[in-house]
């Protein structure tokens, strides 16, 4: 199996799609199928690799990069519609 | 026995090149430098747009620091310095600031040395003679502790922070474990990462300096860009999947790896500590490269997603693409493709390939920017000219 996401750090709760992943398609990292997506993930966008509670930190690079604004399920797309920045809110 | 070699300078620094640098003190005499460059292509010629017309203490500090930094640069074995005579950074003001023990420097001034053509003729002869003298200097084994590698990113794309900067970060961690020094600048690209970086500071003083540097960069960005400050994270970034300024910035600073931050230095200032160094310098590639080179970095890794071909005089630059498309589209310009991480290649394999390339470049193998002569020399100014 060829990987279709990269997980940058072991603490991360999101992976980055290295190609567009269709809804329902298996997510593959480290040569292993992890789960299937619940919606389409555009190239270079983030997918939740575990369930993330509302107000939980989004971890990428092993560091908090945002906070979720709603519960996000494993396999869902993670972007500005379901997270917010801790600084420079518009 | 060391696996790397270079040239030991009298001040204890180590060069990985033995260049003859031909540099103007002021842009007015760039033509003389360009003429020498055509006559002596093996010399590294570094024309620039500065040297006069600015008077603020901060601009003068930067001007003298950067010009001195290039003359002192460990990769430079000898210098032909071309002045005019009446400029702010004249040779008579610059020379007393230099500690050039053991480094040959020939000083010419167009107003004293017979005008432009005659000065070019004298400069050409001096550069040729210096090259001849330097040829006989042998490479000797050098320790990793003497190596300082700069990490830069520019012309970034959505994968820069996911592939190329992650690869640079793993090389940084390897270098730090070897006892080498790693230096990163680009303070605008640290906005949003104060907590992450301050936590990694060696001590409270360094943590406070990190906070101060990033606060200042953020304030400056807001003052200059006003309502548009949020464009530091642009709609294009968001289309590419980056959701917040912190995510973008951490993707940038990840190129320095995960080590302890031992010092914060001002723009162009040489560090006094080993380890991971942050430089309080701007994000613009040309200005940033000059600051990092003046701090003494002997070479640079430079990640790019869109594909920037730019290099820097005296400091070899290793270009790392974030994706395979740009690597193929700009095969002339890119040294290493980190896009392979999207194609199933293991990070550690790529890292080891980069380290092997790094060793070859230290030992004399030319990078694409060196082969292509893509040098640009420009540096930060703070106030407008008058």
Boltz contact constraints between the chains, C-beta under 6 A:
constraints:
  - contact:
      token1: [A, 2]
      token2: [B, 344]
      max_distance: 6.0
  - contact:
      token1: [A, 3]
      token2: [B, 344]
      max_distance: 6.0
  - contact:
      token1: [A, 6]
      token2: [B, 162]
      max_distance: 6.0
  - contact:
      token1: [A, 8]
      token2: [B, 166]
      max_distance: 6.0
  - contact:
      token1: [A, 16]
      token2: [B, 162]
      max_distance: 6.0
  - contact:
      token1: [A, 18]
      token2: [B, 342]
      max_distance: 6.0
  - contact:
      token1: [A, 44]
      token2: [B, 158]
      max_distance: 6.0
  - contact:
      token1: [A, 44]
      token2: [B, 159]
      max_distance: 6.0
  - contact:
      token1: [A, 44]
      token2: [B, 240]
      max_distance: 6.0
  - contact:
      token1: [A, 44]
      token2: [B, 241]
      max_distance: 6.0
  - contact:
      token1: [A, 45]
      token2: [B, 241]
      max_distance: 6.0
  - contact:
      token1: [A, 61]
      token2: [B, 250]
      max_distance: 6.0
  - contact:
      token1: [A, 61]
      token2: [B, 254]
      max_distance: 6.0
  - contact:
      token1: [A, 63]
      token2: [B, 196]
      max_distance: 6.0
  - contact:
      token1: [A, 63]
      token2: [B, 250]
      max_distance: 6.0
  - contact:
      token1: [A, 65]
      token2: [B, 244]
      max_distance: 6.0
  - contact:
      token1: [A, 65]
      token2: [B, 246]
      max_distance: 6.0
  - contact:
      token1: [A, 65]
      token2: [B, 247]
      max_distance: 6.0
  - contact:
      token1: [A, 66]
      token2: [B, 243]
      max_distance: 6.0
  - contact:
      token1: [A, 66]
      token2: [B, 244]
      max_distance: 6.0
  - contact:
      token1: [A, 79]
      token2: [B, 243]
      max_distance: 6.0
  - contact:
      token1: [A, 80]
      token2: [B, 243]
      max_distance: 6.0
  - contact:
      token1: [A, 83]
      token2: [B, 243]
      max_distance: 6.0
  - contact:
      token1: [A, 85]
      token2: [B, 244]
      max_distance: 6.0
  - contact:
      token1: [A, 87]
      token2: [B, 192]
      max_distance: 6.0
  - contact:
      token1: [A, 88]
      token2: [B, 230]
      max_distance: 6.0
  - contact:
      token1: [A, 88]
      token2: [B, 245]
      max_distance: 6.0
  - contact:
      token1: [A, 90]
      token2: [B, 230]
      max_distance: 6.0
